[in-house]
Amino acid sequence: MKRTDLEKNKGLKINGQMKNKAVPARFGQDAGSVLDKREQRKLDQALGLMPFAVKLNSELVGQLQALATERQISMNDLVAELIKKGLAS
């Protein structure tokens, strides 16, 4: 390998390590405790949640995001509320 390739690989390795590093606890109470995907999936299953992927128009997604920030609720809660209202009518 060339020296430039070795340096490039070192840089990629350092960037990967920086991305995987947890946020220090000093930025918040639970900032250091990041759940991995498996733990998050188990918590969601315990709450009875299932993943549900859909493809929507970008304008509609923008409206949903604006409404969620306006109401200060998560997108999951907003979409569940809107689907329940739609099915009830």
Contacts in CASP RR format, 6 or more apart in sequence:
PFRMAT RR
TARGET T0000
AUTHOR 0000-0000-0000
METHOD contacts of the structure
MODEL  1
MKRTDLEKNKGLKINGQMKNKAVPARFGQDAGSVLDKREQRKLDQALGLM
PFAVKLNSELVGQLQALATERQISMNDLVAELIKKGLAS
22 32 0 8 1.000
22 34 0 8 1.000
23 31 0 8 1.000
23 32 0 8 1.000
23 34 0 8 1.000
24 31 0 8 1.000
24 32 0 8 1.000
25 31 0 8 1.000
25 32 0 8 1.000
35 43 0 8 1.000
44 50 0 8 1.000
44 51 0 8 1.000
49 76 0 8 1.000
56 64 0 8 1.000
64 75 0 8 1.000
64 78 0 8 1.000
64 79 0 8 1.000
65 75 0 8 1.000
67 78 0 8 1.000
68 74 0 8 1.000
68 75 0 8 1.000
68 77 0 8 1.000
68 78 0 8 1.000
71 78 0 8 1.000
END
